[in-house]
Amino acid sequence: MTLSWRDDGVTEQEVAAPPKQRQCLRCRTLFESAWSGERICTRCKGSHAWRQGTPVRSHPASGNSR
């Protein structure tokens, strides 16, 4: 399979993929991601902190920790 790239760095395969439910890496809520690289929800992207580039504190990883 050959992937073609657009000017914005997104592959045509990523664009053609159907939307998928993903967990926002910032607030952990589920949202409909338009493409595989979209991991921050619209609400978080619209926040003042996101637009200002304010660092976010880490969330503990889910599952078993070692």
N, CA, C and O atoms as CSV, one atom per row, in Angstrom:
chain,resi,resn,atom,element,x,y,z
A,1,MET,N,N,0.845,-1.173,0.000
A,1,MET,CA,C,0.000,0.000,0.000
A,1,MET,C,C,0.892,1.238,0.000
A,1,MET,O,O,1.841,1.320,0.779
A,2,THR,N,N,0.599,2.172,-0.846
A,2,THR,CA,C,1.335,3.427,-0.920
A,2,THR,C,C,0.485,4.536,-0.321
A,2,THR,O,O,-0.692,4.687,-0.652
A,3,LEU,N,N,1.098,5.304,0.561
A,3,LEU,CA,C,0.394,6.435,1.163
A,3,LEU,C,C,0.834,7.708,0.469
A,3,LEU,O,O,2.023,7.900,0.215
A,4,SER,N,N,-0.099,8.567,0.165
A,4,SER,CA,C,0.259,9.866,-0.404
A,4,SER,C,C,0.078,10.918,0.675
A,4,SER,O,O,-0.818,10.814,1.512
A,5,TRP,N,N,0.930,11.926,0.651
A,5,TRP,CA,C,0.910,12.970,1.669
A,5,TRP,C,C,0.368,14.262,1.109
A,5,TRP,O,O,0.636,14.624,-0.036
A,6,ARG,N,N,-0.402,14.955,1.936
A,6,ARG,CA,C,-0.900,16.278,1.581
A,6,ARG,C,C,0.106,17.311,2.074
A,6,ARG,O,O,1.067,16.975,2.766
A,7,ASP,N,N,-0.124,18.565,1.713
A,7,ASP,CA,C,0.766,19.640,2.143
A,7,ASP,C,C,0.792,19.814,3.658
A,7,ASP,O,O,1.795,20.275,4.203
A,8,ASP,N,N,-0.294,19.452,4.352
A,8,ASP,CA,C,-0.350,19.648,5.801
A,8,ASP,C,C,0.199,18.457,6.583
A,8,ASP,O,O,0.079,18.426,7.807
A,9,GLY,N,N,0.796,17.478,5.907
A,9,GLY,CA,C,1.421,16.350,6.575
A,9,GLY,C,C,0.492,15.198,6.901
A,9,GLY,O,O,0.919,14.219,7.513
A,10,VAL,N,N,-0.759,15.292,6.510
A,10,VAL,CA,C,-1.736,14.238,6.777
A,10,VAL,C,C,-1.783,13.318,5.567
A,10,VAL,O,O,-1.833,13.786,4.429
A,11,THR,N,N,-1.769,12.014,5.807
A,11,THR,CA,C,-1.849,11.085,4.683
A,11,THR,C,C,-3.276,11.006,4.175
A,11,THR,O,O,-4.225,11.251,4.920
A,12,GLU,N,N,-3.422,10.668,2.920
A,12,GLU,CA,C,-4.759,10.519,2.335
A,12,GLU,C,C,-5.512,9.383,3.023
A,12,GLU,O,O,-6.736,9.436,3.137
A,13,GLN,N,N,-4.797,8.360,3.481
A,13,GLN,CA,C,-5.447,7.263,4.192
A,13,GLN,C,C,-6.059,7.770,5.500
A,13,GLN,O,O,-7.161,7.359,5.862
A,14,GLU,N,N,-5.358,8.657,6.211
A,14,GLU,CA,C,-5.893,9.208,7.451
A,14,GLU,C,C,-7.147,10.028,7.191
A,14,GLU,O,O,-8.091,9.988,7.980
A,15,VAL,N,N,-7.162,10.762,6.101
A,15,VAL,CA,C,-8.310,11.593,5.759
A,15,VAL,C,C,-9.512,10.719,5.428
A,15,VAL,O,O,-10.639,11.064,5.782
A,16,ALA,N,N,-9.291,9.600,4.761
A,16,ALA,CA,C,-10.379,8.736,4.323
A,16,ALA,C,C,-10.963,7.894,5.462
A,16,ALA,O,O,-12.067,7.367,5.328
A,17,ALA,N,N,-10.246,7.761,6.566
A,17,ALA,CA,C,-10.723,6.933,7.672
A,17,ALA,C,C,-11.964,7.563,8.311
A,17,ALA,O,O,-12.048,8.785,8.429
A,18,PRO,N,N,-12.920,6.737,8.721
A,18,PRO,CA,C,-14.129,7.281,9.360
A,18,PRO,C,C,-13.798,7.847,10.742
A,18,PRO,O,O,-12.807,7.443,11.351
A,19,PRO,N,N,-14.618,8.778,11.243
A,19,PRO,CA,C,-14.400,9.320,12.587
A,19,PRO,C,C,-14.430,8.196,13.628
A,19,PRO,O,O,-15.102,7.181,13.443
A,20,LYS,N,N,-13.700,8.391,14.712
A,20,LYS,CA,C,-13.608,7.367,15.743
A,20,LYS,C,C,-13.674,8.022,17.121
A,20,LYS,O,O,-13.188,9.137,17.311
A,21,GLN,N,N,-14.275,7.325,18.073
A,21,GLN,CA,C,-14.304,7.810,19.452
A,21,GLN,C,C,-12.909,7.654,20.054
A,21,GLN,O,O,-12.331,6.568,20.022
A,22,ARG,N,N,-12.371,8.746,20.603
A,22,ARG,CA,C,-11.068,8.712,21.255
A,22,ARG,C,C,-11.168,9.440,22.586
A,22,ARG,O,O,-12.085,10.231,22.808
A,23,GLN,N,N,-10.229,9.168,23.452
A,23,GLN,CA,C,-10.178,9.852,24.738
A,23,GLN,C,C,-9.218,11.035,24.609
A,23,GLN,O,O,-8.075,10.868,24.185
A,24,CYS,N,N,-9.681,12.215,24.973
A,24,CYS,CA,C,-8.863,13.424,24.907
A,24,CYS,C,C,-7.650,13.255,25.822
A,24,CYS,O,O,-7.792,12.850,26.976
A,25,LEU,N,N,-6.470,13.563,25.310
A,25,LEU,CA,C,-5.256,13.425,26.102
A,25,LEU,C,C,-5.144,14.492,27.185
A,25,LEU,O,O,-4.313,14.379,28.086
A,26,ARG,N,N,-5.962,15.507,27.102
A,26,ARG,CA,C,-5.897,16.595,28.084
A,26,ARG,C,C,-6.923,16.421,29.199
A,26,ARG,O,O,-6.570,16.496,30.376
A,27,CYS,N,N,-8.203,16.187,28.844
A,27,CYS,CA,C,-9.257,16.111,29.869
A,27,CYS,C,C,-9.820,14.702,30.055
A,27,CYS,O,O,-10.614,14.466,30.966
A,28,ARG,N,N,-9.415,13.774,29.204
A,28,ARG,CA,C,-9.823,12.366,29.287
A,28,ARG,C,C,-11.273,12.081,28.919
A,28,ARG,O,O,-11.734,10.958,29.125
A,29,THR,N,N,-12.014,13.053,28.382
A,29,THR,CA,C,-13.387,12.777,27.955
A,29,THR,C,C,-13.364,12.151,26.564
A,29,THR,O,O,-12.428,12.365,25.795
A,30,LEU,N,N,-14.403,11.376,26.246
A,30,LEU,CA,C,-14.511,10.797,24.912
A,30,LEU,C,C,-15.013,11.857,23.943
A,30,LEU,O,O,-15.890,12.650,24.285
A,31,PHE,N,N,-14.456,11.872,22.734
A,31,PHE,CA,C,-14.909,12.790,21.697
A,31,PHE,C,C,-14.754,12.101,20.354
A,31,PHE,O,O,-14.019,11.121,20.233
A,32,GLU,N,N,-15.446,12.612,19.346
A,32,GLU,CA,C,-15.351,12.041,18.011
A,32,GLU,C,C,-14.177,12.675,17.286
A,32,GLU,O,O,-14.212,13.853,16.931
A,33,SER,N,N,-13.145,11.883,17.072
A,33,SER,CA,C,-11.926,12.330,16.417
A,33,SER,C,C,-12.101,12.241,14.905
A,33,SER,O,O,-12.483,11.192,14.386
A,34,ALA,N,N,-11.827,13.322,14.203
A,34,ALA,CA,C,-12.006,13.361,12.755
A,34,ALA,C,C,-10.924,12.581,12.011
A,34,ALA,O,O,-11.161,12.107,10.900
A,35,TRP,N,N,-9.747,12.444,12.606
A,35,TRP,CA,C,-8.655,11.700,11.963
A,35,TRP,C,C,-7.751,11.115,13.038
A,35,TRP,O,O,-7.842,11.508,14.201
A,36,SER,N,N,-6.885,10.188,12.670
A,36,SER,CA,C,-6.113,9.420,13.649
A,36,SER,C,C,-5.169,10.258,14.495
A,36,SER,O,O,-4.825,9.844,15.602
A,37,GLY,N,N,-4.745,11.400,14.026
A,37,GLY,CA,C,-3.835,12.240,14.798
A,37,GLY,C,C,-4.520,13.233,15.710
A,37,GLY,O,O,-3.854,13.924,16.481
A,38,GLU,N,N,-5.846,13.318,15.640
A,38,GLU,CA,C,-6.574,14.271,16.482
A,38,GLU,C,C,-6.811,13.635,17.846
A,38,GLU,O,O,-7.628,12.723,17.975
A,39,ARG,N,N,-6.105,14.108,18.854
A,39,ARG,CA,C,-6.176,13.506,20.187
A,39,ARG,C,C,-6.595,14.494,21.270
A,39,ARG,O,O,-6.690,14.119,22.439
A,40,ILE,N,N,-6.849,15.757,20.899
A,40,ILE,CA,C,-7.315,16.771,21.841
A,40,ILE,C,C,-8.711,17.200,21.399
A,40,ILE,O,O,-8.913,17.538,20.233
A,41,CYS,N,N,-9.677,17.191,22.322
A,41,CYS,CA,C,-11.068,17.516,21.975
A,41,CYS,C,C,-11.235,19.008,21.666
A,41,CYS,O,O,-10.389,19.828,22.022
A,42,THR,N,N,-12.327,19.335,21.008
A,42,THR,CA,C,-12.616,20.718,20.616
A,42,THR,C,C,-12.731,21.626,21.832
A,42,THR,O,O,-12.281,22.771,21.803
A,43,ARG,N,N,-13.333,21.114,22.899
A,43,ARG,CA,C,-13.485,21.922,24.118
A,43,ARG,C,C,-12.120,22.336,24.663
A,43,ARG,O,O,-11.920,23.500,25.009
A,44,CYS,N,N,-11.186,21.400,24.741
A,44,CYS,CA,C,-9.846,21.721,25.248
A,44,CYS,C,C,-9.099,22.649,24.292
A,44,CYS,O,O,-8.404,23.566,24.731
A,45,LYS,N,N,-9.239,22.414,22.988
A,45,LYS,CA,C,-8.572,23.281,22.007
A,45,LYS,C,C,-9.097,24.706,22.064
A,45,LYS,O,O,-8.381,25.646,21.720
A,46,GLY,N,N,-10.341,24.874,22.496
A,46,GLY,CA,C,-10.935,26.197,22.587
A,46,GLY,C,C,-10.655,26.903,23.905
A,46,GLY,O,O,-11.024,28.064,24.078
A,47,SER,N,N,-10.003,26.210,24.838
A,47,SER,CA,C,-9.753,26.809,26.152
A,47,SER,C,C,-8.644,27.856,26.083
A,47,SER,O,O,-7.762,27.797,25.226
A,48,HIS,N,N,-8.711,28.801,26.994
A,48,HIS,CA,C,-7.704,29.860,27.074
A,48,HIS,C,C,-6.318,29.249,27.325
A,48,HIS,O,O,-5.333,29.661,26.713
A,49,ALA,N,N,-6.254,28.270,28.224
A,49,ALA,CA,C,-4.977,27.633,28.558
A,49,ALA,C,C,-4.346,26.981,27.328
A,49,ALA,O,O,-3.137,27.087,27.124
A,50,TRP,N,N,-5.154,26.308,26.508
A,50,TRP,CA,C,-4.630,25.650,25.304
A,50,TRP,C,C,-4.098,26.694,24.326
A,50,TRP,O,O,-3.016,26.525,23.764
A,51,ARG,N,N,-4.850,27.764,24.122
A,51,ARG,CA,C,-4.434,28.801,23.169
A,51,ARG,C,C,-3.187,29.532,23.642
A,51,ARG,O,O,-2.408,30.020,22.823
A,52,GLN,N,N,-2.990,29.615,24.956
A,52,GLN,CA,C,-1.814,30.293,25.507
A,52,GLN,C,C,-0.617,29.352,25.654
A,52,GLN,O,O,0.489,29.801,25.955
A,53,GLY,N,N,-0.828,28.065,25.446
A,53,GLY,CA,C,0.267,27.101,25.561
A,53,GLY,C,C,0.639,26.766,26.999
A,53,GLY,O,O,1.765,26.354,27.275
A,54,THR,N,N,-0.310,26.943,27.914
A,54,THR,CA,C,-0.067,26.643,29.321
A,54,THR,C,C,0.155,25.142,29.504
A,54,THR,O,O,-0.644,24.340,29.021
A,55,PRO,N,N,1.231,24.749,30.197
A,55,PRO,CA,C,1.476,23.314,30.422
A,55,PRO,C,C,0.341,22.686,31.228
A,55,PRO,O,O,-0.274,23.337,32.073
A,56,VAL,N,N,0.080,21.432,30.957
A,56,VAL,CA,C,-0.983,20.695,31.635
A,56,VAL,C,C,-0.328,19.683,32.552
A,56,VAL,O,O,0.654,19.039,32.182
A,57,ARG,N,N,-0.877,19.543,33.755
A,57,ARG,CA,C,-0.309,18.529,34.645
A,57,ARG,C,C,-0.648,17.144,34.111
A,57,ARG,O,O,-1.683,16.961,33.470
A,58,SER,N,N,0.195,16.192,34.366
A,58,SER,CA,C,0.011,14.829,33.866
A,58,SER,C,C,-1.128,14.136,34.580
A,58,SER,O,O,-1.397,14.384,35.755
A,59,HIS,N,N,-1.794,13.256,33.837
A,59,HIS,CA,C,-2.811,12.382,34.410
A,59,HIS,C,C,-2.134,11.047,34.678
A,59,HIS,O,O,-1.278,10.628,33.899
A,60,PRO,N,N,-2.494,10.377,35.752
A,60,PRO,CA,C,-1.919,9.049,35.968
A,60,PRO,C,C,-2.362,8.103,34.859
A,60,PRO,O,O,-3.488,8.188,34.370
A,61,ALA,N,N,-1.486,7.221,34.477
A,61,ALA,CA,C,-1.807,6.251,33.428
A,61,ALA,C,C,-2.885,5.307,33.931
A,61,ALA,O,O,-2.906,4.940,35.106
A,62,SER,N,N,-3.782,4.915,33.030
A,62,SER,CA,C,-4.818,3.965,33.423
A,62,SER,C,C,-4.251,2.555,33.369
A,62,SER,O,O,-3.288,2.294,32.647
A,63,GLY,N,N,-4.832,1.670,34.111
A,63,GLY,CA,C,-4.363,0.293,34.126
A,63,GLY,C,C,-3.404,0.056,35.280
A,63,GLY,O,O,-3.294,0.873,36.195
A,64,ASN,N,N,-2.726,-1.054,35.225
A,64,ASN,CA,C,-1.795,-1.413,36.301
A,64,ASN,C,C,-0.483,-0.682,36.139
A,64,ASN,O,O,0.064,-0.604,35.039
A,65,SER,N,N,0.019,-0.150,37.233
A,65,SER,CA,C,1.337,0.486,37.181
A,65,SER,C,C,2.359,-0.478,37.758
A,65,SER,O,O,2.040,-1.304,38.613
A,66,ARG,N,N,3.567,-0.365,37.286
A,66,ARG,CA,C,4.624,-1.278,37.741
A,66,ARG,C,C,5.578,-0.558,38.633
A,66,ARG,O,O,6.539,-1.155,39.119
